[in-house]
Amino acid sequence: IHFQPTLPRTGRYQVCIGFRPSRAQATNTPITIKHAAGTAQLALDQRTETTPFAFVPVGEFPFKAGNSGSVDLTNRGTDGRIVIDAVRWVWLGE
């Protein structure tokens, strides 16, 4: 699954993944975040509820204005289903 925003301004953003946890979902969902300083590889646990909110923060990264950044998720090598509703970029400042 590929998410590519058009960001209004350059700066630091918190990246949040939108989903509801479930026992059938993966504990090791691979996430690749392409940002202004490079690429981050993360794993997301979609079984355990870590926040009561629908969006789970996965990190803070620098992004340039426009659409050069992205978030990619895959089911390759996972131990369950992957369910992603949305990705949200929250601007934190410069």
FIDRENDO-450350 format. One line per 8 residues: number of its first residue (from 1); their letters; for each residue x, y, z of C-alpha. Coordinates in nm, 2 decimals. Layout:
NUM> a> X Y Z  ... .
***
This chain:
1> ihfqptlp> 0.00 0.00 0.00  0.15 0.34 -0.10  0.06 0.67 0.05  0.20 0.99 -0.10  0.09 1.33 0.04  0.12 1.67 -0.11  0.25 1.86 0.20  0.19 2.24 0.22 .
9> rtgryqvc> 0.53 2.33 0.38  0.87 2.20 0.46  0.94 2.10 0.82  0.92 1.82 1.08  0.61 1.60 1.06  0.48 1.33 1.29  0.37 1.03 1.08  0.06 0.85 1.21 .
17> igfrpsra> -0.09 0.52 1.08  -0.47 0.48 1.10  -0.61 0.14 1.19  -0.80 -0.05 1.46  -0.61 -0.34 1.64  -0.72 -0.70 1.61  -0.59 -1.04 1.71  -0.58 -1.15 1.35 .
25> qatntpit> -0.36 -0.86 1.24  0.02 -0.87 1.21  0.26 -0.78 1.49  0.54 -0.70 1.24  0.39 -0.49 0.96  0.68 -0.35 0.76  0.67 0.03 0.70  0.90 0.23 0.48 .
33> ikhaagta> 0.90 0.61 0.52  1.07 0.81 0.26  1.15 1.16 0.40  1.38 1.45 0.33  1.68 1.30 0.52  1.65 0.95 0.38  1.45 0.64 0.44  1.33 0.48 0.76 .
41> qlaldqrt> 1.24 0.11 0.80  1.00 0.03 1.08  0.77 -0.25 1.20  0.42 -0.18 1.33  0.23 -0.40 1.58  -0.13 -0.41 1.47  -0.25 -0.65 1.73  -0.18 -0.46 2.05 .
49> ettpfafv> -0.37 -0.14 2.12  -0.11 0.13 2.21  -0.35 0.43 2.21  -0.72 0.47 2.24  -0.71 0.68 1.92  -0.75 0.55 1.56  -0.41 0.70 1.45  -0.09 0.55 1.60 .
57> pvgefpfk> 0.22 0.77 1.58  0.52 0.59 1.43  0.78 0.86 1.43  0.88 1.22 1.35  1.07 1.30 1.03  1.17 1.59 0.81  0.97 1.64 0.49  1.00 1.89 0.20 .
65> agnsgsvd> 0.69 2.07 0.08  0.53 1.90 -0.22  0.49 1.53 -0.29  0.85 1.39 -0.26  0.78 1.19 0.07  0.58 0.87 0.11  0.48 0.58 0.33  0.47 0.23 0.20 .
73> ltnrgtdg> 0.34 -0.08 0.38  0.35 -0.44 0.28  0.24 -0.78 0.40  0.57 -0.95 0.30  0.69 -1.17 0.59  0.41 -1.08 0.83  0.25 -1.30 1.09  -0.11 -1.18 1.03 .
81> rividavr> -0.34 -0.96 0.82  -0.26 -0.59 0.75  -0.54 -0.34 0.78  -0.45 0.03 0.71  -0.72 0.29 0.68  -0.51 0.60 0.63  -0.18 0.78 0.70  -0.17 1.12 0.86 .
89> wvwlge> 0.12 1.37 0.85  0.10 1.62 1.14  0.32 1.93 1.09  0.53 2.00 1.41  0.73 2.30 1.29  1.05 2.38 1.11 .
***
